[in-house]
């Protein structure tokens, strides 16, 4: 889920026009505060590796999450009640039918765009139903970067047809997060977690709590035992959320300590390192440590070859500020 949607920065309220960020650095040209940037390789539920290969968002596709249930666990018979097209009466018809129908499906989207592992979870559905669900999920995957709201509506249409399949609920949750519907995202990812036991969603869930004004709950999720098993990129995502939650609470020193125990000096040039450095620089500036902040904006820019942050612009502005002061 990309960079034009309801992402959160590290300092507090979610920014409309961002997407799943767990508090890291915004792309160059977006508003810059502490945190933002997208989650690692941008794992989407619409096209995932098998559960055993996943890391949480940020590296994404975790080591150490519970994994998904096999497709057979989702089978409910050829004409299970929830698989049938619902019948609506009276005033409910227009709204509910619109959700069920979903946005128009692009003619060139067949559902084959989904990974084999995701399609396997749909095999318990009747063939035509599975095909329709797959097309809505594939359309969501294609749109989520540029039009997250429409992507979200596609996932709702998939959910209306297959509400008991974990990968569908995960898709709804991540699309809702991308579109800035944080309460809905949290509810859907909780549902997916209940179904498959996965912990991959924890950074996004924690950031949803921040967006909903509950940073304390975000900090509780950041301390979940499963986080220690995350790969470095995934741990970075949770670190960014945790530091952002500390800033939400006005705890700048604690936010700095949280970031200082992260691998800020890693020799890796992956995006999560740049985002950690950016969040640290931004928090230093917020704390009034301007020279230190300038150093870390420069260190961020040094490894940010893809310009996922605006560290160069921030450094230039900070240099002028220091000169004035």
TORTOR-936685 format. One line per 2 residues: number of its first residue (from 1); their letters; for each residue x, y, z of C-alpha. Coordinates in pm, whole numbers. Example, Ala and Ser with C-alpha at 12.3 -4.5 7.8 and 13.67 -1.06 7.14 Angstrom:
// residues 2
1> AS> 1230 -450 780; 1367 -106 714
END
This chain:
// residues 325
1> XX> 0 0 0; 166 307 -116
3> XX> 232 668 -53; -68 871 -156
5> XX> -297 758 120; -392 798 484
7> XX> -56 732 630; 53 824 972
9> XX> 352 1031 1058; 551 973 1371
11> XX> 411 1265 1563; 43 1199 1597
13> XX> -259 1248 1378; -284 1051 1057
15> XX> -225 1238 735; -489 1209 468
17> XX> -324 1122 145; -82 866 280
19> XX> -107 483 324; 31 216 542
21> XX> 317 365 710; 397 280 1062
23> XX> 545 613 1149; 848 650 922
25> XX> 960 900 661; 735 1046 395
27> XX> 830 1033 33; 1002 1337 -105
29> XX> 742 1600 -177; 501 1495 98
31> XX> 467 1669 432; 752 1576 659
33> XX> 719 1500 1023; 852 1217 1227
35> XX> 807 893 1065; 623 771 756
37> XX> 750 592 452; 610 275 330
39> XX> 640 -64 480; 933 -249 340
41> XX> 839 -439 26; 476 -328 60
43> XX> 322 -667 127; -39 -675 18
45> XX> -287 -947 105; -391 -947 -259
47> XX> -62 -1101 -369; 135 -1270 -99
49> XX> 385 -1542 -51; 274 -1847 149
51> XX> 230 -1772 516; 552 -1947 608
53> XX> 747 -1692 404; 573 -1374 519
55> XX> 717 -1091 721; 522 -817 893
57> XX> 462 -499 700; 788 -327 667
59> XX> 997 -612 553; 689 -757 509
61> XX> 600 -1128 529; 715 -1219 882
63> XX> 920 -1469 1045; 744 -1554 1359
65> XX> 380 -1507 1280; 120 -1774 1307
67> XX> 60 -1830 937; -268 -1875 760
69> XX> -512 -2162 772; -507 -2397 475
71> XX> -768 -2341 213; -956 -2648 328
73> XX> -1028 -2481 660; -1236 -2222 482
75> XX> -1458 -2465 296; -1823 -2447 383
77> XX> -1985 -2655 111; -2088 -2569 -243
79> XX> -2376 -2338 -154; -2305 -2213 195
81> XX> -2547 -1941 297; -2278 -1672 317
83> XX> -2168 -1757 -38; -2504 -1682 -192
85> XX> -2589 -1341 -324; -2779 -1173 -41
87> XX> -3135 -1055 -76; -3216 -710 51
89> XX> -3546 -558 141; -3667 -201 141
91> XX> -3437 84 230; -3139 -143 293
93> XX> -3129 -261 -64; -2954 32 -228
95> XX> -2668 67 22; -2606 -302 87
97> XX> -2644 -398 -275; -2394 -130 -374
99> XX> -2139 -270 -128; -2203 -623 -252
101> XX> -2173 -524 -617; -1861 -319 -554
103> XX> -1699 -81 -802; -1693 -182 -1169
105> XX> -1434 -450 -1235; -1173 -368 -1499
107> XX> -1212 -599 -1795; -843 -686 -1794
109> XX> -849 -808 -1432; -910 -1182 -1420
111> XX> -805 -1275 -1066; -509 -1471 -1201
113> XX> -298 -1175 -1087; -319 -1308 -731
115> XX> -49 -1536 -601; -115 -1908 -601
117> XX> -121 -1910 -220; -399 -1651 -206
119> XX> -600 -1827 -476; -566 -2149 -278
121> XX> -757 -1990 8; -1049 -1928 -227
123> XX> -1076 -2284 -358; -1338 -2377 -101
125> XX> -1582 -2137 -267; -1799 -2223 -566
127> XX> -1601 -2160 -884; -1789 -1853 -1006
129> XX> -1795 -1700 -660; -1422 -1761 -612
131> XX> -1354 -1599 -948; -1552 -1288 -855
133> XX> -1384 -1257 -516; -1042 -1301 -678
135> XX> -1117 -1029 -935; -1218 -781 -663
137> XX> -904 -859 -463; -682 -828 -768
139> XX> -845 -497 -861; -785 -374 -507
141> XX> -420 -469 -533; -382 -270 -853
143> XX> -559 39 -720; -444 56 -361
145> XX> -145 281 -432; -327 544 -637
147> XX> -692 510 -539; -710 346 -196
149> XX> -1075 432 -140; -1184 242 -451
151> XX> -949 -40 -355; -1122 -51 -17
153> XX> -1463 -76 -185; -1337 -367 -393
155> XX> -1226 -548 -78; -1565 -485 83
157> XX> -1728 -649 -218; -1497 -948 -171
159> XX> -1581 -960 199; -1955 -949 128
161> XX> -1912 -1271 -69; -1651 -1447 145
163> XX> -1648 -1307 499; -1497 -1617 659
165> XX> -1172 -1627 465; -876 -1476 645
167> XX> -693 -1342 339; -1008 -1155 239
169> XX> -1041 -994 581; -672 -908 574
171> XX> -720 -742 236; -1008 -535 374
173> XX> -799 -434 674; -497 -322 478
175> XX> -705 -139 218; -901 32 496
177> XX> -573 139 654; -446 271 324
179> XX> -767 471 281; -750 614 633
181> XX> -1040 412 780; -850 318 1092
183> XX> -1130 177 1307; -1242 -46 1021
185> XX> -884 -151 951; -830 -247 1313
187> XX> -1151 -450 1326; -1073 -637 1005
189> XX> -714 -716 1098; -829 -839 1438
191> XX> -1073 -1068 1259; -800 -1197 1028
193> XX> -571 -1257 1326; -842 -1456 1502
195> XX> -882 -1669 1192; -519 -1747 1119
197> XX> -321 -1647 1426; -89 -1424 1222
199> XX> 113 -1155 1394; 214 -985 1070
201> XX> -56 -726 1123; 69 -599 1459
203> XX> 254 -287 1336; -47 -171 1133
205> XX> -282 -253 1420; -64 -55 1659
207> XX> -59 240 1423; -438 223 1394
209> XX> -454 261 1772; -238 573 1739
211> XX> -467 712 1473; -766 649 1696
213> XX> -607 839 1983; -488 544 2188
215> XX> -106 549 2181; -89 354 2507
217> XX> -251 56 2338; -5 95 2050
219> XX> 281 68 2299; 129 -248 2442
221> XX> 124 -411 2099; 481 -297 2038
223> XX> 583 -508 2338; 413 -823 2207
225> XX> 641 -1129 2245; 612 -1212 1876
227> XX> 785 -887 1778; 1124 -1022 1885
229> XX> 1092 -1286 1613; 1030 -1035 1336
231> XX> 1294 -984 1072; 1485 -652 1091
233> XX> 1263 -466 846; 951 -571 1037
235> XX> 1105 -478 1370; 1183 -138 1223
237> XX> 816 -89 1142; 716 -155 1500
239> XX> 997 63 1629; 867 351 1419
241> XX> 518 301 1558; 648 281 1912
243> XX> 854 598 1876; 558 774 1720
245> XX> 336 667 2009; 589 808 2255
247> XX> 578 1136 2067; 199 1129 2076
249> XX> 231 1115 2455; 481 1401 2459
251> XX> 763 1167 2562; 1038 1291 2331
253> XX> 1323 1147 2539; 1155 805 2540
255> XX> 1099 831 2164; 1468 904 2113
257> XX> 1570 611 2333; 1339 382 2137
259> XX> 1505 483 1811; 1857 476 1954
261> XX> 1836 105 2031; 1734 38 1670
263> XX> 2003 -35 1406; 2042 327 1295
265> XX> 2398 261 1181; 2317 -52 986
267> XX> 2522 -80 668; 2211 -193 484
269> XX> 2076 53 231; 1723 -82 248
271> XX> 1441 166 287; 1368 75 648
273> XX> 1714 199 755; 1656 533 585
275> XX> 1319 561 752; 1460 488 1096
277> XX> 1729 751 1046; 1475 1002 922
279> XX> 1247 945 1221; 1546 987 1453
281> XX> 1653 1311 1284; 1301 1447 1297
283> XX> 1264 1362 1665; 1600 1524 1741
285> XX> 1483 1841 1571; 1159 1832 1768
287> XX> 1365 1798 2086; 1568 2108 1993
289> XX> 1892 1921 1918; 1936 2092 1584
291> XX> 2298 2006 1505; 2241 1639 1585
293> XX> 1927 1644 1374; 2119 1794 1082
295> XX> 2378 1519 1106; 2112 1250 1088
297> XX> 1924 1413 803; 2252 1403 611
299> XX> 2304 1038 712; 1954 960 590
301> XX> 2010 1130 259; 2338 945 212
303> XX> 2159 610 180; 1829 730 35
305> XX> 1908 675 -330; 1541 621 -416
307> XX> 1441 945 -243; 1172 783 -29
309> XX> 1226 1068 217; 1272 1441 184
311> XX> 1585 1429 400; 1785 1649 161
313> XX> 1523 1923 176; 1496 1893 552
315> XX> 1874 1922 589; 1884 2232 372
317> XX> 1604 2398 566; 1765 2308 896
319> XX> 2101 2449 790; 1935 2784 719
321> XX> 1755 2771 1052; 2081 2707 1238
323> XX> 2249 2995 1058; 1967 3230 1160
325> X> 1983 3122 1521
END
